[in-house]
C-alpha cells in the first residue's frame, strides 16, 4: 500500500487493504481519505490495486470494493 496523503481510519470495526493500493487526498489536495466503521461487526474489504482519493466511506455491516477500482471525491 502506498499512502500519498492523509488517511483517517476510525471506529471499532475492521478495515482490510489488498495489495498495491494507493491512498491519497483528492485532486485539489483538500479532502483526506476517511474510513469509518460504525459498529464492532463492521468490515471494509478493499481489493488489490484500488485507488482511493479523498473518499469518505462509512460502514455499519460490510462493504467490499473489488480489485482495480478508482474511487475519488466528486465535489
Beta strands, then each sheet from edge to edge (+ up, - down):
strand 1: 2-3
strand 2: 7-11
strand 3: 14-17
strand 4: 22-24
strand 5: 33-37
strand 6: 43-46
strand 7: 51-53
strand 8: 56-59
strand 9: 62-65
strand 10: 70-72
sheet 1: 1+ 4+ 7+ 10+
sheet 2: 2+ 5+ 8+
sheet 3: 3+ 6+ 9+
end
